[in-house]
Amino acid sequence: MIGMNIRVLRKKTKLSQEQLAEKVNVSRQTVAKWENGEALPDIHKCKILSDIFQVTLDQLSQNMSEEETNQLAPKGKHFFGVVKVGERGQIVIPKQARDMYQIHAGDKLVVLGEDATKGIAVLKSEGFLEFAELIQKSKPTEADSE
């Protein structure tokens, strides 16, 4: 389980056993034993591995297929699926995303876009609009105009 995850994630990040061993401060043989299921890394080494692979400890230790391991997103980034845009531009935010970010019917969301990537971000408006209002209300000081 964890050994296969280490092997798949190591290959995904294009690291040799030797390179990973150096980063974790263990021998190449130790990495090989982890990957073959002959030994398990201690919790400290697991934390280092999760940082290297940009996954959570939970993801590192889960019983996942090789395909699921290959599809892991970096820590703090999530893939909730694909949505279809309706005729009037409406989308349905997947339930898992609504639950994780506590988005409920009637909530106001801010939609931002970026030309370079053609990316769109959807944010809860509460914190974002408060921040924008603070910026708008701040008056330039004499030091700002110099």
GUFILUM-137142 format. One record per residue: residue in one letter; x, y, z of N, C-alpha, C in turn. Coordinates in steps of 0.2 Angstrom, whole numbers, plus 5000, padded with zeros to 4 digits. Layout:
BEGIN
AXYZXYZXYZ...
***
This chain:
BEGIN
M500449945000500050005000500450065000I500850085006501250145006501850135001G502050075001502650064997502550074989M501950054987501750064980501650134979N501350174984501250244983501950284982I502450264987503050294986503350284979R503350214977503650204970503250244965V502650244965502250284959502450354960L502350384966502450454967503250474965R503650424967504350444965504450444957K504150394954504250394947503850454944K503350474947502950534944503350594945T503750604950504150664951504850654948K504950594944505550584940506150584945L506050554950506650544955506850474955S507550464955507750394956507750374963Q507850314965507850284972508450324975E508950334972509550364975509450434977Q509050474972508950544973508450554979L507950504979507450514984507750494991A508250444991508550434997508950495000E509250524995509650584997509250635001K508650644998508150705000507850685007V507750615008507550595014508050575020N508650575017509250565022509250485024V509150445019509150375020509550345015S509650275015510050245009509550225004R509850214998509450194992509150124994Q509450084998509250014999508550025004T508550075008507950085012507350105008V507450145003506950164999506750104995A507150064993506950004989506549954994K506749955000506349905005505649935006W505650005006504950035007504550015001E504850024995504450014989504249944988N504649894991504449824990504049794996G503849845001503449825006503849785012E504549785011504949745016505049785023A504949855022504949895028504449955027L504349995033503950055032504350115035P504250165032504550235034504250255041D504650285045504350305052503950365050I503550395055503150455054503550515052H504150525054504550585052504750575045K504950515043505050505036504450515031C503850495034503250495030503150575029K503250615034503150685033503550715028I504150695028504650715023504450695016L504250635015504050605009503450645006S502950655011502350695009502450765007D502950795010503150865007503550855001I503950805000504250804993503750784988F503350744989502850724984502250774983Q502150824988501650874988500950834989V500950784994500350754995500250755003T499650735005499550735012499750665015L499850665021500050605025499450545023D498850575023498350525022498350495015Q498550545010498550515003499150465002L499750485006500350445005500150375008S499750365013499650305017499050265014Q498650295010497950265008498150205003N497650155004497650104999497350124993M497750144988497550164981497850124976S497450124970497750084964498250134961E498650104957499250144954498950204950E498350194947498050244943497750304948E497550284953497250334958497850374961T498450344962499050374964499350424959N499250404953499550444947499050504947Q498450504949498050564948497950604954L498350594959498450634965498650704963A498250754966498450824964498850844970P499250894969499750924974499350944980K499650944986499350954992498951024992G498351024995498051094995497651104988K497751064983497451074977496951014975H496351024973495850974972495650974965F495450914963495150904957494450874958F493850914957493250894959492850864953G493150854947492750834942492650884936V492250864931492150904926491450924926V491250994925490551014925490451034918K489751034916489551064910489251124911V489351174906489051244906488351234903G487851264906487251264903487151324898E486551324895486451374890486551444892R486351454899486351524901487051534906G487551494905488151494908488151464915Q487651434917487651404924488051344924I488351334930488751264931488451244938V488551174939488451144946489051134949I489151164955489851154959489751084962P490151034961490150964964490050964971K489650924974489450914981490050914985Q490550874983491150874987491550944988A491550984983491851054983491351094988R490751084987490251134991490351114998D490351055000490451025007491151055010M491651045006492351065008492451135009Y492151175005492151245006491551285009Q491151245011490451265014490151315010I489951295004489551334999488851314999H488451355001487751335001487251374997A486651354995486251394991486151464994G486151504989486051574991486751614993D487251574994487951614995488051654989K488451704990488751744984489451724983L489551714976490251694974490551754970V491151754970491551804965491851764960V491851784954492151744948492651794945L493251764945493851804943494151764937G494451804932494751764926495451794925E495851754921496551774919496551764912D496751814908496851804901497351754899A497951754902498551714900498351644900T498051614905497851544906497151534904K496751584903496051574901495751544907G496051554913495751514919495251564923I494751524926494251554930494251534937A494251574942494251554949493551574952V493251534956492651554960492851554967L492651614970492851624977492251644981K492151624987491651644992491751724992S491251754992491251834992491451864998E491251835004491351865010492051895011G492551855012493151875013493451925008F493351905002493651934996493352004995L492752014996492452084995492552125001E492652095007492852135013493652165012F494052125009494752145007494752195002A494352184997494252234991494052304994E493552304999493252365002493752395006L494152365009494752395013495252425009I495352395003495852424999495552494996Q494952484994494552544991494552604996K494452585002494352645007494952675009S495552635008496152665011496352725006K496552775009496752835006497452845005P497752864999498452864998498752915003T499352905006499652955011500152995006E500453045010500953085006501453045004A501652995008502252955006502152914999D501452894998501252854993501352894986S501252964987501253004981501953024979E502453014983503153034982503452984978
***
